[in-house]
Amino acid sequence: MLFIRLERMIEFQLKKLYYSYKIFNENIMTKQAIIIGISGPSASGKSLLANTIVNELGSEQVVVISEDAYYKDNGHLPFTEREKINYDHPDSFDHALLYEHLRQLRVGNTVQIPIYSHSKHLRLPETRAVGQHAIIVLEGILLFSDKALREIMDIRIFMSTPLDVCLTRRLKRDVVERHRSFESVIHQYETTVRPMYMQFIEPSSRYADIIVPRGGENRIAIEMIQAKMRELLASHTRGS
């Protein structure tokens, strides 16, 4: 019985990999952008992994987009009310806008990506123009919780980083870079960050094609992903 279950699991994974490979070929042949999603807990190294891969590739054909840019615009609320919002719940994101932007980018159109201020908890008036790219690297905590977003991605990568490591990184980041108090960071972690990880983020790891331990410091994972991206870029170049 155990052997049958194991055999079915292997068969399912092989079918999933075959489907991803088929989509790769279809997108390359039609010159559509390849979308790579990187998800995982807060401060797990998603941004580091994404930016390291892109910076070391040195290609202008690759762009990084953060899910954080798509927090809902709550500028109509006073700051004290914005502070109370659960920013680790799927409802805090405008995933519909993100999906529409990805759909437009995939076919070569230019979109205006929001710019979000973590210290003010609101969108800024400015936007970031992003146009045609061969590869789009998307990173964020709740990307895999949305079915439409999952299905538009060609590769899904999940960062498996211990929560104590994530908390240490989050403290350094939020206190130094986002000018938050130590107490507020700990309170948010205990009341929303960890509970939402257990409820939404960790379960979404089952949708990943690749699971990466140790975040952006995992050189083997970085080099493997870079090699795949170089292959995809070369395929796009040959098809042009």
C-alpha positions as CSV (number, residue, x, y, z in Angstrom):
1,M,0.0,0.0,0.0
2,L,2.9,2.4,0.9
3,F,4.6,1.5,-2.4
4,I,1.4,2.3,-4.4
5,R,1.1,5.7,-2.6
6,L,4.7,6.5,-3.3
7,E,4.4,5.5,-6.9
8,R,1.4,7.8,-7.3
9,M,3.3,10.7,-5.7
10,I,6.2,10.2,-8.1
11,E,3.8,10.0,-11.0
12,F,2.1,13.2,-10.0
13,Q,5.4,15.1,-9.6
14,L,6.6,13.9,-13.0
15,K,3.3,15.1,-14.6
16,K,3.7,18.5,-12.9
17,L,7.3,18.8,-14.2
18,Y,6.2,17.8,-17.7
19,Y,3.4,20.4,-17.6
20,S,5.9,23.1,-16.5
21,Y,8.3,22.1,-19.3
22,K,5.5,22.2,-21.9
23,I,4.5,25.8,-20.8
24,F,8.2,26.8,-21.0
25,N,8.3,25.8,-24.6
26,E,5.0,27.4,-25.5
27,N,6.0,30.7,-24.0
28,I,9.4,30.7,-25.6
29,M,7.9,29.9,-29.0
30,T,5.4,32.7,-28.7
31,K,7.9,35.1,-27.3
32,Q,5.9,35.6,-24.1
33,A,7.7,36.5,-20.9
34,I,8.6,33.7,-18.5
35,I,7.3,34.3,-15.0
36,I,9.2,32.9,-12.0
37,G,7.6,33.2,-8.6
38,I,9.6,33.1,-5.3
39,S,7.6,32.7,-2.1
40,G,8.2,31.9,1.5
41,P,8.0,33.4,5.0
42,S,8.8,37.1,5.7
43,A,12.5,37.7,5.8
44,S,13.3,34.2,4.4
45,G,15.6,35.6,1.8
46,K,13.2,35.9,-1.2
47,S,14.4,39.4,-2.2
48,L,18.0,38.5,-1.7
49,L,17.7,35.4,-3.8
50,A,15.8,37.2,-6.6
51,N,18.2,40.2,-6.7
52,T,21.3,38.0,-6.5
53,I,20.2,35.9,-9.4
54,V,19.3,38.9,-11.6
55,N,22.3,41.0,-10.6
56,E,24.8,38.2,-11.3
57,L,23.1,37.4,-14.6
58,G,23.6,41.0,-15.6
59,S,20.8,40.9,-18.1
60,E,18.5,43.8,-18.9
61,Q,16.0,41.2,-20.0
62,V,15.2,40.2,-16.4
63,V,13.2,42.3,-13.9
64,V,12.2,41.7,-10.3
65,I,8.8,42.7,-9.1
66,S,7.8,42.6,-5.4
67,E,4.4,41.5,-4.1
68,D,4.8,44.2,-1.4
69,A,4.2,46.9,-4.1
70,Y,0.6,45.6,-4.4
71,Y,-0.6,46.1,-0.8
72,K,-4.0,47.6,-1.0
73,D,-4.1,51.4,-1.0
74,N,-5.4,52.4,2.5
75,G,-4.5,56.1,2.3
76,H,-8.1,57.0,3.2
77,L,-7.5,55.6,6.7
78,P,-5.7,57.5,9.5
79,F,-2.2,56.1,10.3
80,T,-3.4,54.6,13.6
81,E,-5.9,52.5,11.7
82,R,-3.5,51.5,9.0
83,E,-1.2,50.2,11.8
84,K,-3.9,47.8,12.9
85,I,-4.2,46.1,9.4
86,N,-3.1,42.5,9.2
87,Y,-0.5,42.8,6.4
88,D,0.3,39.1,6.4
89,H,-3.3,38.1,5.3
90,P,-4.1,37.5,1.6
91,D,-6.9,40.1,1.8
92,S,-4.3,42.9,2.4
93,F,-3.0,42.5,-1.2
94,D,-4.5,43.7,-4.5
95,H,-3.8,40.4,-6.2
96,A,-6.2,41.2,-9.0
97,L,-4.1,44.2,-10.0
98,L,-0.9,42.2,-9.8
99,Y,-2.4,39.4,-12.0
100,E,-3.5,42.0,-14.6
101,H,-0.1,43.6,-14.6
102,L,1.6,40.2,-15.1
103,R,-0.9,39.4,-17.9
104,Q,0.0,42.7,-19.6
105,L,3.8,42.2,-19.1
106,R,3.7,38.7,-20.4
107,V,2.6,40.0,-23.8
108,G,5.1,42.8,-23.9
109,N,3.0,45.8,-22.6
110,T,4.2,48.4,-20.2
111,V,2.6,48.8,-16.8
112,Q,2.8,51.3,-13.9
113,I,3.7,49.4,-10.7
114,P,2.7,51.0,-7.4
115,I,5.3,52.1,-4.9
116,Y,4.5,51.2,-1.3
117,S,5.8,52.8,1.9
118,H,6.2,50.3,4.7
119,S,6.9,53.1,7.2
120,K,3.7,55.0,6.3
121,H,1.6,51.9,5.4
122,L,0.3,53.4,2.2
123,R,1.0,53.7,-1.6
124,L,3.0,56.7,-2.7
125,P,1.8,58.9,-5.6
126,E,4.8,57.8,-7.7
127,T,4.8,54.6,-9.8
128,R,7.4,52.5,-11.4
129,A,7.2,51.9,-15.2
130,V,8.1,48.3,-16.2
131,G,8.0,47.3,-19.8
132,Q,8.9,44.2,-21.9
133,H,11.3,41.7,-20.4
134,A,12.1,38.1,-21.3
135,I,11.9,36.9,-17.7
136,I,9.9,38.3,-14.8
137,V,11.0,37.3,-11.3
138,L,8.2,37.8,-8.8
139,E,8.8,37.6,-5.0
140,G,6.4,37.8,-2.1
141,I,5.0,36.0,1.0
142,L,1.5,35.1,-0.3
143,L,2.0,34.6,-4.1
144,F,1.1,30.9,-4.0
145,S,-2.1,31.5,-1.9
146,D,-3.8,32.9,-5.0
147,K,-4.8,30.4,-7.6
148,A,-4.7,32.8,-10.6
149,L,-1.2,34.0,-9.7
150,R,0.0,30.4,-9.3
151,E,-1.3,29.4,-12.7
152,I,0.3,32.4,-14.5
153,M,3.7,31.4,-13.1
154,D,6.0,29.1,-15.1
155,I,8.3,28.2,-12.1
156,R,7.3,28.3,-8.5
157,I,10.2,28.5,-5.9
158,F,9.6,28.3,-2.1
159,M,12.1,29.5,0.4
160,S,12.4,27.1,3.4
161,T,14.1,29.1,6.1
162,P,13.7,28.4,9.9
163,L,11.3,30.9,11.5
164,D,13.9,31.9,14.2
165,V,16.3,32.9,11.5
166,C,13.4,34.9,9.7
167,L,12.6,36.7,13.0
168,T,16.2,37.8,13.5
169,R,16.4,39.1,10.0
170,R,13.0,40.8,10.3
171,L,14.1,42.6,13.4
172,K,17.3,43.9,11.8
173,R,15.4,45.0,8.6
174,D,12.3,46.6,10.2
175,V,14.1,48.4,13.0
176,V,17.0,49.7,10.9
177,E,15.5,50.1,7.4
178,R,11.8,50.8,8.2
179,H,12.4,52.8,11.4
180,R,10.1,50.7,13.5
181,S,10.4,50.0,17.2
182,F,11.6,46.6,18.5
183,E,8.4,46.2,20.5
184,S,6.1,46.8,17.5
185,V,8.1,44.2,15.4
186,I,7.8,41.6,18.1
187,H,4.1,42.3,18.6
188,Q,3.4,42.0,14.9
189,Y,5.3,38.8,14.6
190,E,3.4,37.2,17.5
191,T,-0.1,38.4,16.5
192,T,0.0,38.1,12.7
193,V,3.3,37.1,11.1
194,R,3.7,33.7,12.6
195,P,0.0,32.8,12.7
196,M,-0.5,33.8,9.1
197,Y,2.6,31.8,8.1
198,M,1.1,28.7,9.7
199,Q,-2.3,29.3,8.1
200,F,-1.5,30.4,4.6
201,I,2.2,30.6,3.7
202,E,3.5,27.2,4.9
203,P,0.6,25.2,3.4
204,S,1.2,27.0,0.0
205,S,4.6,25.4,-0.2
206,R,2.9,22.3,-1.7
207,Y,2.5,24.3,-4.9
208,A,6.2,24.8,-5.3
209,D,8.2,23.2,-8.1
210,I,11.5,23.9,-6.2
211,I,12.1,24.2,-2.4
212,V,15.2,26.2,-1.5
213,P,16.7,26.0,2.0
214,R,18.9,28.7,3.5
215,G,17.5,31.5,1.3
216,G,19.7,33.8,-0.7
217,E,22.9,32.2,0.8
218,N,22.3,28.9,-1.0
219,R,24.8,29.2,-3.8
220,I,24.0,25.8,-5.3
221,A,20.3,26.8,-5.7
222,I,21.3,30.2,-7.1
223,E,23.6,28.7,-9.7
224,M,21.0,26.2,-10.7
225,I,18.3,28.8,-11.2
226,Q,20.7,31.1,-13.0
227,A,21.6,28.3,-15.4
228,K,18.0,27.7,-16.1
229,M,17.4,31.5,-16.7
230,R,20.4,31.7,-19.0
231,E,18.9,28.8,-21.0
232,L,15.6,30.6,-21.2
233,L,17.2,33.9,-22.3
234,A,19.2,32.0,-24.9
235,S,16.0,30.4,-26.2
236,H,14.3,33.8,-26.5
237,T,17.4,35.3,-28.3
238,R,17.4,32.4,-30.8
239,G,13.7,32.9,-31.4
240,S,14.0,36.6,-32.1
